[in-house]
Amino acid sequence: MPRFDAAERSALRRSDGAGFRHPMLATLSERYFSDPGWIFERKLDGVRVIVSRDGTGSVLWSRNELRMNGTYPELVEACDARGPGRFVADGEIVAFDGTRTSFARLQQRIRISEGSPARRARRARVPVHLYLFDLLVLGDVDVTGLPLRTRKRLLRDVFAFTDLLRYCAHRNTEGQAYHAEACRRGWEGVIAKRADARYRPGRSRDWLKFTCARAQEFVVGGFTEPGGSRIGFGALLVGHHDATGLRYAGKVGTGYDRRTLTELRRRLDALERPTSPFTDRLRERGAHWVQPELVAQVGFSEWTTDGMLRHPRFQGLRTDKAAAEVVRERG
């Protein structure tokens, strides 16, 4: 066990076991900053994973506590061979498309479980890597009360990282420059983390997402009812035109303030119609359809392989472009 100073020892607790932990989650932020009290990591486009080992074999846990060992056996072997005997760590499983991590490519692996030679061959065609970025338990000690910088130092020291098992490096202080670099490289963005923060399960503003988003116009073809304490509507249903008509591109549920939700709902109610304007068949429970006249500017991170928007965010209505002119922009 590494040596700790008095302040660090006071933050340590005895672990209740090296099993699943609910992960700490980042909050989306549109304010990009630089700060010596923060570190900045590359935002990876993969599958979040909690890795645990309790003296025997390692276990890969999904965010909703499902075991993923059969899907990624090579990563289990890497953790067994390169990690300490007892630990809990936080990370991300990724597949690469060139120099970019690609969830679309990783999807080719998600449904391939351990088994026949044919399945093993399919796994080999999509190599995966596990990036570890935090340490929660080491031996019999819960280290979540330690500052993040200390946890990352421990993580780097107790694992023997290889190509399969990678340490998630970070930049100090210069969040704005790193975000700009990430966007130039076509990455997902950057995760900003308060360097002295402890690890707390659930959504936190000690971790922030700086995303690299694209933007273009989309036609509003419908909306969903609000849920919980939300007013106005839940999400806009948007699309773009092609040779077949108005193609559905997804739901846009974020980016609205209270005033926008109220005013836009009044406009949507005035345009309501009984049938969907989209050529695609949608099974959206409780959807309201509208005349496809409104044009919304939407920011998003990327297109999925099936033509849907990833991480869309409403930016405003456009009055300088007719709905009939809105098509998918291609880079």
VENVENHU-V287089 format. One record per backbone hydrogen bond with DSSP energy under -0.5 kcal/mol. NH is the residue of the N-H (numbers start at 1). CO is the residue of the C=O. Records with the same first field share a line. If there is no record, write none. Layout:
NH = CO  CO
This chain:
9 = 5
10 = 6
11 = 7  8
12 = 8  9
13 = 142
15 = 140
19 = 17
25 = 202
27 = 204  207
29 = 209
32 = 30
35 = 173
38 = 35
39 = 193
40 = 171
41 = 191
42 = 169
43 = 189
44 = 42
46 = 44
47 = 93
49 = 91
50 = 61
51 = 49  89
52 = 59
53 = 87
54 = 57
55 = 85
59 = 52
61 = 50  59
62 = 66
65 = 62
68 = 60
71 = 68
72 = 68
75 = 72
76 = 72
77 = 73
78 = 74
79 = 75
80 = 76
81 = 77
82 = 78
83 = 79
87 = 53
88 = 137
89 = 51
90 = 134
91 = 49
92 = 131
93 = 47
94 = 129
97 = 100
100 = 97
102 = 95
106 = 102
107 = 103
108 = 105
109 = 106
110 = 106
111 = 107
112 = 109
113 = 111
120 = 116
121 = 117
122 = 118
123 = 119
124 = 120
125 = 121
126 = 122  123
129 = 94
130 = 164
131 = 92  129
132 = 130  166
133 = 90
134 = 90
136 = 88
137 = 88
138 = 141
139 = 86
141 = 138
142 = 13
143 = 136  141
144 = 136
146 = 143
148 = 197
149 = 195
151 = 147
152 = 148
153 = 149
154 = 150
155 = 151
156 = 152
157 = 153
158 = 154
159 = 155
160 = 82
161 = 159
162 = 165
166 = 130  164
168 = 132
169 = 167
171 = 40
173 = 35  38
174 = 172
175 = 173
178 = 174
179 = 175
180 = 176
181 = 177
182 = 178
183 = 179
184 = 180
185 = 181
186 = 183
187 = 182
188 = 43
190 = 210
191 = 41
192 = 190  208
193 = 39
194 = 206
195 = 37
197 = 194
199 = 144
200 = 198
202 = 23
204 = 25
207 = 204
208 = 192
209 = 27
210 = 190  208
211 = 209
212 = 188
213 = 211
214 = 300
216 = 298
218 = 296
219 = 239
220 = 294
221 = 219  237
222 = 237
223 = 288
224 = 235
230 = 227
233 = 231
234 = 224
236 = 252
237 = 222
238 = 236  250
239 = 219
240 = 247
241 = 326
242 = 245
245 = 242
246 = 277
247 = 240  245
249 = 238
250 = 238
252 = 236
253 = 251
261 = 257
262 = 258
263 = 259
264 = 260
265 = 261
266 = 262
267 = 263
268 = 264
269 = 265
270 = 266
271 = 267  268
272 = 269
273 = 289
279 = 246
280 = 246
282 = 280
285 = 283
287 = 284
288 = 223
289 = 273
290 = 221
291 = 271
293 = 291
294 = 291
295 = 318
296 = 218
297 = 316
298 = 216  296
299 = 313
300 = 214
301 = 310
302 = 310
304 = 308
307 = 304
309 = 249
310 = 302
313 = 299
314 = 254
315 = 297
316 = 297
318 = 295
325 = 322
326 = 323
327 = 325
328 = 241
